[in-house]
Amino acid sequence: MYKAILWDNDGVLVDTERWYYEATKRVMKEEGYSLTLDVYRKTFLKSNSGAWHLLKDCNKEYIRKLRKRRNLIYSSLLQTKDIYIQGLSEILSKLNNKYKMGIVTSSRREHFDIIHKRSNILKYFDFVITSDDFINSKPNPEPYLIGINSAGYKASSCFAIEDSERGVISAKKAGLFCFAIPNDMTINGDFSKADIILDNLNDIFFHLD
């Protein structure tokens, strides 16, 4: 019997991925590169390799400055766009009564705090793991291994809910059962490693005791 749920954040709890793409695209366009959604999906959502290397004269300092610009744009978009998922609170309330719940995200804590300043859903969670808490991001299993430790149970007593290929790989490498809920941004990913693929979050109740 499962005792804990480890949730991805972006694309599962909030609809933010499209705005991260938009912010990245704007910065790269300023540098003379047109970042298509297909390339973004392959470099950010599948492997997390990033697309900065596609720019000319790429170096660490240059990338650092680009990321800083992108993060500022993204922060602004998070505060002005509708990123919240209708009906989510009701689902979380039902699951919170039965499971210990935590969020395991590759988002920066800065962006996570902006996102959830208005979300009113953190009350359903017992802990949060952001990119500030680990070195190796998804698809590396480190984020979920930390999440399992924070939950206080064995991996076999926890399951993950993900929306991306790299997130599913991270969860499975950590030994977790994983539900995948692809969305418009991640639909072209390879979800063959997911244990169950759902059309929407409500469908999860058909698979739980």
HELIX and SHEET records of a PDB file:
HELIX    1   1 GLU A   17  GLU A   30  1                                  14    
HELIX    2   2 LEU A   37  TYR A   40  1                                   4    
HELIX    3   3 ARG A   41  LYS A   46  3                                   6    
HELIX    4   4 TRP A   52  LEU A   54  5                                   3    
HELIX    5   5 LYS A   60  THR A   80  1                                  21    
HELIX    6   6 LEU A   88  ASN A   96  1                                   9    
HELIX    7   7 ARG A  109  HIS A  116  1                                   8    
HELIX    8   8 LEU A  122  TYR A  124  5                                   3    
HELIX    9   9 SER A  131  ASP A  133  5                                   3    
HELIX   10  10 GLU A  142  ALA A  151  1                                  10    
HELIX   11  11 ALA A  155  SER A  157  5                                   3    
HELIX   12  12 GLU A  165  LYS A  173  1                                   9    
HELIX   13  13 LEU A  201  HIS A  207  5                                   7    
SHEET    1   A 6 PHE A 127  ILE A 129  0                                        
SHEET    2   A 6 LYS A 100  VAL A 104  1                                        
SHEET    3   A 6 ALA A   4  TRP A   7  1                                        
SHEET    4   A 6 CYS A 158  GLU A 162  1                                        
SHEET    5   A 6 PHE A 177  ALA A 180  1                                        
SHEET    6   A 6 ILE A 196  ILE A 197  1                                        
END                                                                             
